[in-house]
Amino acid sequence: MASTKIVIIGAGSLQFGLGTCGSIFASKVLEGATVSLHDINAINLEYAQEACQAKIDRNNLNFTVEATTDRKEALKDANFIVNSIEVGPRFYWWDLDKKIPWKYHSPQVFGENGGPGGMFHSLRVVPPILDICEDINEICPDATFINYSNPMHRILLAVNRKFPNLKIIGLCHEIALAEHLLPKILKVPFEKLDLWCGGLNHMGAIIKARHKDTNEDLIPKIHQRGVKFLRRWRWSIPSRLLHPVGLTLYILEHFGYLPYTNDSHYGEYIGWAREVSNMRGVKNFFNIYRMYINFNWRRIKRLIRRNKSYKLVKPDHERAVPIIEGIISDSNHQEISVNLPNKGIITNLPEDLIIECPAIVNKSGLRGIPLGEYPEPLVDLLREEANVQDLVVKAILNNSRDYAVQALQADSNFPRKHLINQFLDEMLELQKDWIKLE
C-alpha cells in the first residue's frame, strides 16, 4: 500500500527492528509501504538500513526503506509508529533494579516491571517515550502508536494521561506460555480453544475458556487437570530454565484461575510471591535471556561483516504487523491479547488503567472485548498494583519525589517503610544523570 508509512523507533537494536521489517516485507497488504527506521545510535541504524535494503534488493521487493537519527523527520506523514526503546546499558540498570532493592530487604522477584526496581525502570524510560509521543502529537496525531517497551502498563498509562487523544496499543507475547501449556493440560489443540484472557500486562489470567466445537466450559478442567500437571511440570527442565511456574501453580490452586505468564512476571507485583515462586527458575530465566541477547548480537554483527545482513531480515512472531494489516484491510479479526485503556472493559478496575484483553481489529483501530467483572479474589491483587501504578505515573508526570515515596509506601514489595528515603537517596544518586525528582 503505497501511502502507508511505518516508523520503527529503536530500530538500532537490530533484533527487534529487523524482525519487524521482516514481517512488513512479507506482507501483501503492506506492499509499497515506506519503512522509516529511527534510532539515536547512528552506527547501528546504518547497519539496520543496510540489512533492509539488501533484503529489498535481493528479493526485488516493492518497499522503500529510509533511516534517520532525526525523530521529527522520521515521523513526517507517519501512519503507524512501532516503539521498542530502552535506556541503556540495559542489563547494567536491570542488575541495579534487582540488587539495590534486595539490599533494603525488598522481596521483589525480578525488578523489571513491578516493585521498587520496576519503579526506577519506569522513572528512566517513561520520560523519553513521552518526548516521542509529544512529537507524534504535533507531527502525526492521527497515527497509531504501538508499544513493546516495558514497563508496558506504566508507560501507556503515562502516555494516555498526558496525550489522551493518541491512539495507543501495547503488545507483549506472554500469552505464549498458555499456548504451550493448555494443549498439554486439556489434550485439546490450541486453535480449538475460545479463550478470554485478561488483567494487567504480565499479570493476566485465563478467566473464561470454552471448547469451540462443543461449547464446553473448560475453566473447571483447567483447574482440576492444571494443578496436577503443574505440580509435575514445575520440576521439569523448561520450568527450571525458561518457564518457572511455582507462583503460577499457587495462583491456579488457590485462586482458581491459570495465569498465562510465569513467576518472573506475575510475581513482580506481589509482595508475598517470592515465598512460592521458583526463584531458581527466575534466576536461570534472566541469565539465559542475557546470554541469548549477547549471542544473537554477536551473530548479527558477524553476518553484517560477511555482507549477509539480508539473512537477518525475516518475519518475527510478534503481532504489530498483523494488527497494522487488520486496521488497513478492515479485517475485523480478533487478537487474543493486547494492552489498551480500560474504558469499561473490566468493570471493577479503574477506567483509565491500561489493561490486557482480547480485541477486535478493524479500520477504526482496536476495540477491546468487554470482560465484565474480573474474578474475586484475583481482582484485589490487580487493584493493589493499579494503585502503585497510579502513584508511579504521578511521580513521573509531576517530577515528584513525594509521589515516589507514596508509591513505595503503597507497594507490598517494599516492606521496610522506614528505609524509603534512604533507598531513594541511593538509587537517585546512582541514576542522577537519568532521573531528577523534586
Secondary structure as UniProt FT lines:
FT   TURN            2..3
FT   STRAND          5..9
FT   HELIX           11..13
FT   HELIX           15..25
FT   TURN            29..32
FT   STRAND          34..38
FT   HELIX           42..59
FT   STRAND          64..68
FT   HELIX           71..75
FT   TURN            76..77
FT   STRAND          80..83
FT   HELIX           90..103
FT   TURN            104..105
FT   HELIX           115..139
FT   TURN            141..142
FT   STRAND          144..147
FT   HELIX           152..162
FT   TURN            164..165
FT   STRAND          167..170
FT   TURN            174..175
FT   HELIX           176..186
FT   HELIX           190..192
FT   STRAND          193..200
FT   TURN            201..202
FT   STRAND          203..211
FT   TURN            212..214
FT   HELIX           219..233
FT   TURN            234..235
FT   HELIX           237..241
FT   HELIX           246..255
FT   STRAND          258..259
FT   HELIX           263..266
FT   HELIX           267..269
FT   TURN            271..272
FT   HELIX           273..275
FT   HELIX           279..305
FT   TURN            306..307
FT   HELIX           309..312
FT   HELIX           320..329
FT   STRAND          333..341
FT   TURN            343..344
FT   TURN            347..348
FT   TURN            351..352
FT   STRAND          354..362
FT   TURN            363..364
FT   STRAND          365..368
FT   TURN            376..377
FT   HELIX           378..397
FT   TURN            398..399
FT   HELIX           401..410
FT   TURN            412..413
FT   HELIX           417..419
FT   HELIX           420..430
FT   TURN            431..434
//
